[in-house]
Amino acid sequence: MNVRRLIPTAALAGAVALGATALTACSGATATGGTDGKLDVTASFYPMQFLAEKIGGDHVKVTTLTKPGVEPHDLEITAKQTARLAEADVILYLKTLQPAVDKAVAQSGVKNVVDAATLTSAEVHGAAHGEEGHEHTEGDEHATDDGHAADDGHGHGAGGQDPHVWLDPAKYAEIAQGVGKAFEKADPEHAADYKKNADQLVGLLNGLDTEFKEGLKDTGTKTFITTHAAFGHLAGRYGLEQEGIAGVDPESEPSPARMKELQEVAKKDNVSTVFFETLASDKTAKTLAADTGLKTDVLDPLEGITDTSQGADYFEVMRSNLKNLQKALGAK
């Protein structure tokens, strides 16, 4: 498996008003669209596809590079996909999340390229677990990703940013606004519809944010253990503490020392559940659960929707995640 690459600081340091710089190398000319007159949008993986479909509505034709069931970070781009990508009117992707996509996009020659990483910020999650004076509060944007500073299998590494911004509904709403503005630029004829759809989606995401705040504000514990350290933004937003088993690679084998450490964390922080995800093996989660007498459950990073997902779209799966977290954390 490819090592997960992180959003570089330089890519985010110049973040500006949403959508203002979302279209790179774009002269402002209207996209021509396909033979059916629709804006041809290629999305890199599910969270980008969902935004394109909801905001574009009937005016866009959306294709995705990552098919259902494929782990996005492992994606390899075929020659056919590369050729198809060059024909897109708009490309919507999250730079550095999928190295193969980054390379294909750079070679595509497409004028309207929307990098979702420029539409919001990805905080550093690197303070040490149990560090003196460190505590999480609701809305703490700089909470630790998984409580460890070094990239030793615990998280995204010292000084590294967590790319899983869509798991924070508030950040996903910022991206949605930026995508809406990008579509308006690419297809001015339908700008009013794109703005209306984007505003509606932002309203729904803000509502989801409120559901999470209310649902997780009073819990028996704030710590959860997960195989994939993808939930740093979610944890930071809602005052939780994530402990990742395998860090950036959900299928890597944690060290015996890490497993022992997690057993101690589970006991100290009254953890009841070890979470695993739908697109990766649950082996390590079940091993840790068996060794500690804990339960297992699903916490979905929403990198793709399959028949085994606990919901048919972003909102349904996120609400399943909320329900599972409430149960595991002892929400009152």
C-alpha positions in Angstrom: 0.0 0.0 0.0 1.2 3.5 -0.7 2.1 5.6 2.3 -0.6 8.2 2.7 0.7 11.6 1.9 -0.3 14.6 3.7 -1.6 18.0 2.6 1.6 20.2 2.6 1.6 23.4 4.7 2.4 25.4 1.6 -0.8 24.2 -0.1 -2.8 25.7 2.7 -0.9 28.7 3.8 -2.3 30.8 1.1 -6.0 29.8 1.6 -8.2 32.7 0.6 -11.9 33.5 0.3 -13.6 30.3 -0.6 -13.6 29.6 -4.3 -11.6 32.8 -5.2 -8.6 30.7 -6.3 -10.2 27.3 -6.7 -9.9 27.3 -10.5 -6.2 27.1 -11.4 -4.9 28.2 -14.8 -8.4 29.4 -15.7 -8.9 32.4 -17.9 -12.5 32.7 -16.9 -13.8 31.3 -20.2 -17.0 29.3 -20.0 -16.5 25.5 -20.2 -17.9 24.1 -23.4 -19.5 21.0 -21.8 -20.1 17.7 -23.5 -22.4 16.8 -26.4 -25.3 16.8 -24.0 -24.6 20.3 -23.0 -23.8 19.4 -19.4 -20.7 20.4 -17.6 -18.4 17.4 -17.6 -17.0 17.0 -14.0 -14.4 14.3 -13.0 -14.2 13.8 -9.2 -11.2 12.0 -7.6 -13.2 10.0 -5.0 -16.5 9.8 -3.2 -16.5 13.0 -1.0 -15.7 15.1 -4.1 -18.2 13.2 -6.2 -20.9 13.8 -3.6 -20.3 17.6 -3.7 -20.2 17.7 -7.5 -23.5 15.9 -7.8 -25.3 17.9 -5.1 -24.1 21.3 -6.3 -24.1 20.6 -10.0 -27.6 19.0 -10.1 -29.0 18.5 -13.6 -26.4 20.8 -15.2 -23.4 18.4 -14.7 -22.3 14.9 -15.6 -20.1 13.5 -12.9 -17.7 10.6 -13.2 -15.3 9.4 -10.4 -11.8 8.0 -10.7 -12.2 5.8 -7.6 -14.8 3.1 -8.0 -16.9 1.9 -5.0 -15.0 -0.5 -2.8 -11.5 0.7 -3.9 -9.4 2.1 -1.1 -8.7 5.7 -2.5 -5.1 5.9 -1.4 -4.2 2.7 -3.3 -5.8 4.0 -6.6 -3.8 3.5 -9.7 -4.9 5.5 -12.8 -5.3 3.5 -16.0 -4.3 4.9 -19.4 -8.0 5.0 -20.3 -8.8 7.1 -17.2 -5.9 9.4 -18.0 -7.2 10.0 -21.5 -10.8 10.5 -20.2 -9.5 13.0 -17.5 -8.1 15.2 -20.2 -11.6 15.6 -21.7 -13.2 16.9 -18.5 -14.5 20.4 -18.2 -13.8 20.5 -14.5 -11.6 18.3 -12.3 -12.5 18.2 -8.6 -9.9 16.5 -6.3 -8.0 16.8 -3.0 -4.4 17.3 -3.7 -1.8 14.9 -2.0 -4.5 12.5 -0.8 -4.0 10.3 -4.0 -0.6 10.6 -5.5 -1.6 8.9 -8.7 -4.5 11.4 -9.2 -2.1 14.3 -8.6 0.2 13.1 -11.4 -2.7 12.5 -13.8 -4.2 15.9 -13.1 -0.9 17.7 -13.6 -0.6 15.9 -17.0 -4.3 16.4 -18.1 -4.0 20.0 -19.4 -7.5 20.7 -18.1 -8.0 24.4 -17.3 -10.7 24.2 -14.6 -9.0 22.3 -11.8 -10.5 22.6 -8.3 -8.3 21.5 -5.4 -10.5 21.1 -2.3 -7.4 21.5 -0.1 -7.4 25.2 -0.9 -11.0 25.7 0.1 -10.5 25.0 3.8 -7.7 24.5 6.3 -6.2 21.2 7.7 -4.8 21.7 11.2 -1.7 20.0 12.6 -2.7 17.2 14.9 0.5 16.5 16.8 0.5 17.3 20.5 1.5 14.4 22.8 -1.2 12.3 24.5 -1.3 13.2 28.1 1.0 16.2 27.5 1.1 18.6 30.5 -1.5 21.3 30.0 -3.1 19.8 26.9 -6.8 19.3 27.0 -9.5 19.1 24.4 -12.4 21.5 24.4 -15.5 21.6 22.1 -14.5 23.3 18.8 -10.8 22.9 19.6 -9.4 23.1 16.0 -5.9 21.9 17.2 -6.7 18.8 19.1 -4.4 15.9 18.5 -5.0 13.6 15.7 -4.3 10.5 17.7 -2.2 11.8 20.6 1.3 11.3 19.2 3.7 13.7 17.6 5.9 11.3 15.6 4.8 9.3 12.6 5.4 6.0 14.3 2.2 4.3 13.3 0.1 6.5 15.6 -0.9 9.2 13.3 0.0 11.6 10.5 3.4 12.6 11.9 5.0 15.6 13.6 3.8 18.8 12.0 1.7 16.9 9.5 -1.8 17.9 8.5 -4.7 15.6 8.5 -6.2 15.5 5.0 -9.6 14.0 6.1 -11.3 17.4 6.2 -14.7 16.1 4.9 -15.2 14.3 8.2 -15.7 17.7 9.9 -19.1 18.9 8.6 -18.1 22.5 9.1 -15.0 22.2 7.0 -16.9 20.2 4.4 -19.4 23.1 4.2 -16.5 25.5 3.5 -15.4 23.2 0.6 -19.0 23.0 -0.7 -19.1 26.8 -0.9 -15.8 26.9 -2.8 -17.0 24.2 -5.2 -20.1 26.2 -5.9 -18.1 29.3 -6.7 -15.9 27.2 -9.0 -18.8 25.8 -10.9 -20.2 29.3 -11.3 -17.0 30.4 -12.9 -16.8 27.4 -15.1 -20.4 27.6 -16.3 -21.8 31.2 -15.8 -25.0 30.4 -17.6 -26.2 28.2 -14.7 -24.4 30.2 -11.9 -27.6 31.0 -10.0 -28.5 27.3 -9.8 -25.0 26.3 -8.6 -25.2 29.0 -5.9 -28.7 27.9 -4.8 -27.6 24.2 -4.6 -24.4 25.0 -2.7 -26.2 27.2 -0.2 -28.7 24.5 0.4 -26.0 21.9 0.9 -24.1 24.2 3.3 -27.3 24.6 5.3 -27.7 20.8 5.6 -24.0 20.4 6.6 -24.4 23.1 9.3 -27.4 21.2 10.6 -25.3 18.1 10.7 -22.6 20.0 12.6 -25.2 20.9 15.2 -26.4 17.3 15.5 -22.8 16.2 16.3 -22.2 19.1 18.8 -25.4 18.3 20.7 -25.0 14.5 20.5 -21.4 14.5 21.8 -21.4 17.3 24.3 -22.1 15.0 27.3 -20.3 11.7 27.2 -18.9 9.3 29.7 -15.5 9.3 28.0 -13.9 11.5 25.3 -11.5 8.8 24.0 -12.1 6.5 21.1 -9.8 3.9 19.4 -9.9 3.4 15.7 -7.8 1.4 13.2 -7.5 4.3 10.8 -6.3 7.7 12.2 -8.6 9.6 9.9 -10.8 11.3 12.5 -8.6 14.1 13.8 -10.7 16.9 12.4 -13.9 15.3 13.7 -12.3 14.7 17.2 -11.0 18.3 17.3 -14.3 19.8 16.3 -16.3 18.0 19.0 -13.8 17.8 21.9 -12.9 14.2 21.5 -9.6 12.3 21.7 -8.7 9.9 18.8 -6.2 7.0 19.4 -5.2 5.4 16.1 -4.0 1.8 15.9 -2.3 1.9 12.5 -2.0 5.6 11.8 -2.0 6.6 8.2 -2.2 3.1 6.8 -5.3 1.2 8.1 -3.9 -2.1 7.0 -0.4 -1.8 8.5 0.5 -4.0 11.5 0.9 -2.0 14.7 3.9 -2.8 16.9 3.5 -4.9 20.1 4.5 -1.8 22.0 1.7 0.2 20.4 -0.9 -2.5 21.2 0.2 -2.6 24.8 0.0 1.2 24.9 -3.5 1.1 23.6 -4.5 -1.5 26.2 -3.4 1.0 28.8 -5.2 3.8 27.2 -8.4 1.8 27.0 -8.2 1.0 30.7 -7.3 4.5 31.8 -9.8 6.3 29.7 -12.7 3.9 30.1 -12.8 3.0 26.4 -15.5 0.5 25.5 -15.1 0.0 21.8 -12.5 -0.4 19.1 -13.6 1.0 15.7 -12.8 -0.4 12.3 -13.8 0.8 8.8 -15.6 -0.8 5.8 -12.8 -0.5 3.2 -10.0 -2.1 5.3 -9.4 -5.2 7.3 -10.9 -5.5 10.8 -8.2 -7.9 11.9 -6.2 -5.5 14.2 -9.4 -4.1 15.7 -10.7 -7.5 16.6 -7.3 -8.6 18.0 -7.1 -5.5 20.3 -10.7 -5.9 21.3 -10.1 -9.6 22.2 -7.0 -8.8 24.2 -8.8 -6.0 26.2 -12.3 -7.3 26.4 -13.7 -4.5 24.3 -16.4 -4.4 21.7 -15.9 -3.5 18.0 -18.0 -1.3 15.8 -17.8 0.7 12.6 -16.5 4.2 12.2 -16.5 5.0 8.5 -14.0 7.5 7.1 -16.4 7.9 4.1 -13.7 7.5 1.5 -16.2 5.4 -0.5 -19.7 4.0 -0.4 -20.4 0.3 -0.8 -23.2 -2.2 -0.1 -21.7 -2.7 3.3 -21.7 1.0 4.2 -24.0 2.0 7.1 -25.9 4.4 4.8 -26.4 5.3 1.2 -24.7 8.7 1.1 -22.6 11.1 3.1 -25.3 12.3 5.5 -26.6 8.8 6.3 -23.1 7.4 7.0 -22.2 10.4 9.1 -25.3 10.0 11.2 -24.4 6.3 11.6 -21.0 7.4 12.8 -22.6 9.8 15.3 -24.8 7.0 16.6 -21.9 4.6 16.9 -19.8 7.2 18.7 -22.6 8.1 21.1 -22.9 4.4 22.0 -19.2 3.9 22.4 -18.6 7.1 24.4 -21.6 6.7 26.7 -23.4 9.8 25.5 -26.1 11.0 28.0 
